[in-house]
Amino acid sequence: MNRAVRFDDIRALAVSHIDLAGVARVRVLPHRRLLSASTHGVTISNSVGFLFSVDDHLSRTPALDPVVGDVRGIADISSMALLDAESGLAWAPADLYALDGTVHPACTRSALRRVVDDAQDARLTFSVGFELECTVFRAPVPAAWGAAGTDEVGETMRYLPATSGPASSTRALIEVEAFGLGALAALEFAGVPVEQFHPASGDGRLEFALAPRDALTAVDDLALARVVLTRVAQAHGLRISFAPVPIVGEATNGCHVHLSARREGRNVLAEPAPRGRHGLGVDGGRMVAGILDRLDDGIALLGGSVLSFARLRPASWSGAAVCWGPGNRETAVRFVPGQAGMAAEQANLEIRPADGAANPYLAVAAILAAALDGITREAVPPKPVTVDPGTLTAAQRRARGIRSLPADLGTALDRLASSGFHRRVLGDVLVDAYVATRRNEWEAFGGLAPEAVAEAVRFRY
């Protein structure tokens, strides 16, 4: 599929970037401004570009002032998509530039592009796909069961999940059939390739599997898919949440990252025994080792919400255990070997701790950089874990080198702030701005009950 769009079909263009709080921010240009979108772009304040937290609280860093300073959001017209023919609204991702015309050091889309360039220098081509999980709610009603919220006049409302299970059942599908089929049609129209969708475990939860693409296009697909799904939900009288924990006590939402790499056309993850470990190639093992080695310091980039760490718990299929295993959904890195005879086409790694509160450009940049670093260092992976890590004793976990991720956002941000690796990959300006922005969220929500946090941020992402 492609996103070829005729300018004559466009009435307005939404120029969008995902900020450091994981929120998609936007400027809308009328038709007459289309030709300048990819040259002059739009004016964006430092605050909108980098410094708003999820609750719109403003941060400040030594390099970035929330009051003084602007950047230019330059639309990438090659990735532009028409959202629907009737409205004529199109969408395009933006790269953020300083006023002197250079790429801004805190532009996250450009940070991912730099990592992709480093991989190409190493003769590697990454492919990335996503499992996008979300929770769909019916229109809110007073005094009903479900997730609490507040309407415009302050009356307590309840959001009803749009499905009631069972997981992966036809019954749950039928409850959201109109939305699901509308979503597939709208995603296809916008040029987002979907492999499948299904009702996931937990009331109201759906999962959309996006096809693997080159890394930058894949993340653009994800950003666009969230816009499309939100529009379709609204058109069907529904509300959609990509928050990691939309309803406390229910199943959580991840945004699993699938990754493969090719060198000279060969999938480096696939290598038959006896050289391959469970079918994992030598360089594939080094990628696994690199990702695991950097995961503790970089986990704040894969989620970054207070709720991200409420999600990272054992027995939740969130990948909370820092280890890897073939087919193992409780490990942080799951090796997917593919079906017999198809490993060269299908073998990939799934990084499970990522969620929808992340800035996906930064999350993928961190994962790819760690994988590339593992290959460069010829890092050795630990032995694979072929059982649920939660069934092992503490002594058995220690013996196998299995560890837990940081317990909360504050600890994770401390690890990221002191990470020389992530500062080398992303730069001090970007890391400092990210840490400051997410630190505000930790200070605002870290001491609250999870239910209060979920209510505050459920529909912010």
C-alpha positions in Angstrom: 0.0 0.0 0.0 1.1 3.6 -0.4 -0.1 6.9 0.8 -0.2 8.7 -2.5 -2.6 11.6 -2.1 -3.7 14.2 -4.7 -3.5 17.7 -3.4 -6.8 18.6 -5.0 -8.5 16.0 -2.7 -7.2 17.8 0.4 -9.2 20.5 2.2 -7.0 20.7 5.3 -3.7 19.0 6.5 -3.2 18.0 10.1 0.6 18.3 10.7 1.3 16.2 13.8 4.2 15.1 16.0 4.3 13.0 19.1 5.8 14.9 22.0 7.9 13.7 24.9 4.8 12.9 27.0 3.6 10.5 24.3 0.8 12.9 23.3 0.1 13.6 19.6 0.1 17.4 19.1 -1.2 19.0 15.9 -1.4 22.1 13.7 -4.0 22.2 10.9 -3.3 24.0 7.6 -5.9 25.0 5.1 -5.6 23.9 1.5 -3.9 27.1 0.3 -1.0 26.4 2.8 -0.3 22.8 1.5 2.6 23.6 -0.7 4.4 25.3 2.1 3.9 22.5 4.6 7.0 20.6 3.6 9.2 23.7 3.1 8.2 26.4 5.7 6.1 24.1 7.8 4.3 25.5 10.9 5.4 27.4 14.0 5.5 25.3 17.2 6.5 26.7 20.6 9.1 24.8 22.6 6.3 24.0 25.1 4.1 22.2 22.5 7.1 20.7 20.8 8.8 19.2 23.8 7.8 20.4 27.3 4.2 19.6 28.0 3.5 16.7 30.3 0.4 14.5 29.8 -1.6 16.9 32.0 -0.2 19.9 30.1 2.0 20.9 32.9 5.1 22.7 31.5 8.7 21.6 32.1 12.0 23.5 31.8 15.5 22.4 31.0 18.8 24.3 30.7 18.5 24.0 26.9 14.8 24.5 26.5 12.6 27.3 27.8 8.8 26.8 27.8 8.1 30.5 27.3 10.8 31.8 25.0 11.6 29.9 21.7 10.0 28.3 18.7 10.7 25.5 16.3 9.3 24.7 12.9 7.3 21.5 12.2 8.1 20.5 8.7 5.6 18.0 7.3 6.9 14.9 5.6 4.7 14.9 2.6 6.0 11.5 1.5 4.2 10.0 4.5 1.0 12.0 4.0 -2.3 10.2 4.2 -5.9 11.2 3.4 -8.1 10.2 6.3 -11.3 10.2 4.4 -12.6 11.5 1.1 -15.7 13.2 2.5 -14.0 15.5 4.9 -10.9 16.0 2.8 -8.7 16.0 6.0 -5.2 14.7 5.5 -2.5 13.9 8.0 1.3 14.1 7.9 4.0 13.5 10.5 6.4 16.4 11.2 10.1 16.7 11.8 11.0 19.5 14.2 13.6 22.0 13.1 15.4 24.8 14.8 14.8 28.3 13.3 18.3 28.2 11.7 17.1 25.3 9.5 18.9 22.5 11.3 17.2 19.4 12.8 16.3 20.2 16.4 18.3 18.0 18.8 15.1 17.0 20.6 13.2 15.9 17.4 12.3 12.3 18.2 11.5 11.3 14.6 15.0 12.5 13.6 16.5 10.5 16.4 15.0 7.3 15.0 16.2 8.2 11.6 19.8 8.6 12.9 19.7 5.1 14.4 18.4 3.6 11.2 21.3 5.3 9.4 23.7 3.8 11.8 22.2 0.3 11.1 22.6 0.8 7.4 26.3 1.8 8.0 26.6 -1.7 9.6 24.9 -3.3 6.6 21.7 -4.0 8.6 18.1 -3.3 7.6 15.6 -3.4 10.3 11.9 -4.2 9.9 9.4 -3.2 12.6 5.8 -4.1 13.3 3.4 -3.4 16.2 0.7 -5.1 18.1 -1.4 -2.1 19.0 -3.7 -2.8 22.0 -6.6 -0.5 23.0 -9.7 -0.5 25.0 -13.0 0.7 23.5 -15.8 2.2 25.6 -19.4 2.9 24.9 -20.9 6.3 25.5 -20.7 7.2 29.2 -23.9 7.1 31.4 -24.4 8.2 35.0 -24.3 5.6 37.8 -23.4 2.6 35.7 -20.6 0.1 36.2 -17.3 0.6 34.4 -14.4 3.0 34.5 -15.2 6.3 36.2 -14.8 9.8 34.7 -16.3 13.2 34.9 -18.4 15.0 32.3 -18.2 18.7 31.4 -20.6 19.8 34.2 -18.9 17.7 36.8 -21.4 14.8 37.1 -19.7 11.5 37.8 -20.0 9.3 34.7 -19.2 5.7 34.0 -17.6 4.4 30.8 -18.9 1.0 29.8 -16.4 -1.3 28.0 -17.7 -2.1 24.5 -17.2 -5.9 24.8 -17.7 -8.3 27.7 -15.7 -11.2 26.4 -14.8 -14.0 26.2 -11.3 -13.3 24.9 -10.9 -13.8 21.1 -14.5 -14.9 20.8 -16.9 -14.3 18.0 -19.4 -13.0 20.6 -17.0 -10.2 21.6 -16.3 -9.5 17.9 -20.0 -9.1 17.1 -20.4 -6.6 19.9 -17.9 -4.3 18.1 -18.4 -5.6 14.6 -19.4 -2.2 13.0 -16.5 -0.4 14.6 -14.0 -3.2 13.8 -15.0 -3.4 10.1 -15.1 0.4 9.9 -11.6 0.5 11.4 -10.2 -2.0 8.9 -11.7 0.0 6.0 -10.4 3.3 7.3 -6.9 2.0 8.0 -6.7 0.5 4.5 -7.9 3.8 3.0 -5.3 5.7 4.9 -2.6 3.3 3.7 -1.9 1.5 7.0 -1.4 -2.2 6.4 -3.1 -4.4 9.0 -2.4 -8.1 9.3 -5.4 -8.8 11.6 -7.4 -7.6 14.5 -9.2 -9.5 17.3 -10.9 -9.0 20.6 -8.2 -9.5 23.3 -8.6 -10.6 26.8 -10.3 -8.2 29.1 -13.5 -6.2 28.6 -13.5 -3.8 25.7 -10.0 -4.7 24.6 -9.0 -5.1 21.0 -5.6 -5.7 19.3 -4.6 -4.6 15.8 -1.5 -6.2 14.3 0.2 -3.8 11.9 2.4 -5.2 9.1 6.2 -5.0 9.4 7.7 -2.1 7.5 11.0 -0.2 7.6 11.4 1.4 11.1 10.4 5.0 10.3 7.4 4.0 8.2 6.3 1.5 10.8 6.2 4.1 13.5 4.4 6.6 11.2 1.9 3.8 10.6 1.4 3.5 14.3 0.9 7.2 14.8 -1.5 7.3 11.9 -3.4 4.2 13.1 -4.1 5.8 16.4 -5.6 8.9 14.7 -7.7 6.7 12.4 -9.0 4.4 15.2 -9.9 7.4 17.4 -11.9 9.0 14.5 -13.7 5.7 13.7 -14.5 5.1 17.3 -16.0 8.6 17.6 -18.0 8.1 14.4 -19.6 5.0 16.0 -20.4 6.7 19.3 -17.4 5.1 21.1 -14.3 6.3 22.9 -11.0 4.6 22.6 -8.0 4.5 25.0 -4.4 3.5 24.4 -3.4 4.0 28.0 -1.4 1.2 29.6 -4.0 0.7 32.3 -7.4 2.1 31.2 -9.3 0.2 33.9 -7.5 -0.8 37.1 -7.9 -4.5 37.9 -8.6 -5.4 34.2 -6.3 -6.5 31.5 -3.8 -3.9 30.4 -2.8 -2.4 27.0 0.7 -2.9 25.5 2.1 -1.8 22.2 4.4 -4.7 21.5 7.3 -4.0 19.1 8.3 -6.8 16.6 11.7 -6.5 15.2 13.8 -8.3 12.6 17.0 -7.4 10.8 18.5 -8.4 7.4 22.0 -8.3 6.1 22.4 -8.8 2.4 18.8 -10.0 2.2 19.3 -12.7 4.9 17.3 -12.6 8.2 20.0 -12.6 10.8 17.5 -13.9 13.4 17.1 -17.2 11.6 19.8 -19.8 11.7 19.2 -23.5 11.7 20.7 -25.8 14.4 23.4 -26.6 15.4 24.7 -23.1 15.2 21.4 -21.4 16.0 20.1 -21.4 19.6 16.5 -22.5 19.3 16.7 -21.4 15.7 18.1 -18.0 16.7 21.1 -16.8 14.6 24.4 -15.7 16.1 23.7 -12.0 15.4 20.2 -12.5 16.5 21.5 -13.6 19.9 23.7 -10.6 20.1 20.7 -8.4 19.4 18.8 -10.1 22.2 21.8 -9.5 24.5 22.0 -5.9 23.6 18.4 -5.2 24.2 18.4 -7.0 27.5 21.6 -5.2 28.6 20.1 -1.7 28.0 16.5 -2.4 29.1 16.8 -1.4 32.8 18.2 2.0 31.9 15.9 2.5 28.9 12.6 1.2 30.2 11.3 4.8 30.8 11.4 5.2 27.0 9.2 2.2 26.3 6.3 3.6 28.4 7.1 6.6 30.6 3.7 6.8 32.4 3.1 6.1 36.0 0.7 3.5 34.8 3.3 1.8 32.6 4.9 0.5 35.8 1.5 -0.6 37.2 1.3 -2.7 34.0 4.7 -4.3 34.3 3.7 -7.0 36.7 4.2 -10.8 36.6 1.4 -13.0 35.2 0.2 -10.2 33.0 2.0 -11.1 29.7 3.6 -7.6 29.9 7.2 -8.9 29.7 8.1 -7.7 33.2 10.9 -10.3 33.6 14.3 -9.2 32.0 15.1 -12.3 30.1 14.3 -13.9 26.8 12.8 -17.1 25.5 11.4 -18.7 22.4 7.6 -18.2 22.4 7.6 -17.0 26.0 5.1 -14.2 26.6 6.3 -13.6 30.1 9.8 -12.6 29.1 10.7 -9.0 28.1 12.1 -10.3 24.8 10.2 -13.1 23.1 11.8 -14.9 20.2 9.3 -15.8 17.5 11.0 -18.5 15.3 8.2 -18.7 12.8 6.6 -21.9 11.4 8.6 -24.8 10.0 10.3 -23.9 6.8 9.4 -20.2 7.1 12.0 -18.9 9.6 13.8 -16.8 7.0 10.7 -14.9 6.4 9.0 -14.9 9.8 11.6 -15.1 12.6 11.5 -11.9 14.7 11.9 -10.6 18.2 9.0 -9.2 20.2 9.8 -6.6 22.8 6.8 -6.8 25.2 7.2 -4.1 27.8 6.4 -1.2 25.4 3.0 0.5 25.7 0.9 3.2 24.3 2.1 5.9 26.7 5.5 5.9 25.0 6.8 8.2 22.3 7.1 5.4 19.8 9.9 7.0 17.8 12.0 7.1 20.9 11.0 3.6 22.0 11.9 2.1 18.7 15.1 4.2 18.5 16.2 2.9 21.9 15.4 -0.7 21.0 17.2 -0.7 17.6 20.2 1.1 19.1 20.5 -1.5 21.8 20.2 -4.3 19.3 22.8 -2.8 17.1 25.1 -2.2 20.1 24.7 -5.9 21.0 26.0 -6.9 17.5 28.8 -4.4 17.6 30.0 -5.6 21.0 29.4 -9.2 20.1 27.4 -9.5 23.3 26.5 -12.9 24.6 22.9 -13.6 25.4 21.9 -15.4 28.6 20.4 -18.8 28.4 16.8 -18.8 27.2 14.0 -19.2 29.6 11.5 -21.8 28.6 9.1 -21.6 31.5 7.0 -18.8 33.1 9.6 -16.9 35.1 7.0 -16.4 37.8 7.0 -20.1 38.6 10.7 -20.0 39.5 12.0 -19.4 43.1 14.0 -16.3 43.8 17.2 -18.4 43.9 16.4 -20.0 40.5 15.8 -16.6 39.0 19.1 -15.3 40.3 20.9 -18.4 39.0 19.4 -17.8 35.5 20.2 -14.1 35.6 16.5 -13.1 35.5 15.9 -9.7 37.0 12.9 -7.3 37.4 12.6 -3.9 35.8 12.6 -0.7 37.9 9.5 -0.7 40.1 8.3 2.8 39.3 8.6 5.7 36.9 10.8 7.8 39.3 13.4 5.0 39.6 13.3 4.4 35.8 13.9 8.1 35.1 16.9 8.2 37.4 18.3 5.2 35.5 17.7 6.9 32.1 19.1 10.3 33.3 22.4 8.5 34.3 22.6 6.3 31.2 25.7 7.1 29.1 24.4 4.8 26.4 21.1 6.6 25.9 22.7 10.0 26.0 25.2 9.0 23.3 22.3 7.6 21.1 19.7 10.4 21.7 21.8 13.4 22.9 21.7 15.3 26.1 19.1 17.9 25.0 16.6 15.2 24.2 17.3 13.0 27.2 17.1 16.0 29.6 13.8 17.2 28.1 12.3 13.7 28.2 13.3 13.2 31.8 12.0 16.6 32.9 8.7 16.1 31.1 8.1 12.6 32.6 9.4 13.7 36.0 6.5 16.1 36.1 4.1 13.2 35.6 5.8 11.2 38.3 5.5 14.2 40.7 1.8 14.8 39.8 0.6 11.2 39.8 3.2 9.0 41.5 1.5 9.4 44.9 -2.0 8.8 43.7 -4.0 5.6 43.7 -3.9 3.8 40.3 -7.7 4.4 39.9 -7.2 8.2 40.1 -4.3 8.1 37.6 -6.3 6.0 35.2 -9.2 8.4 35.4 -6.9 11.4 34.7 -5.1 10.0 31.7 -7.4 7.4 30.2 -8.2 9.4 27.1 -5.0 11.6 26.9 -3.0 9.3 24.7 
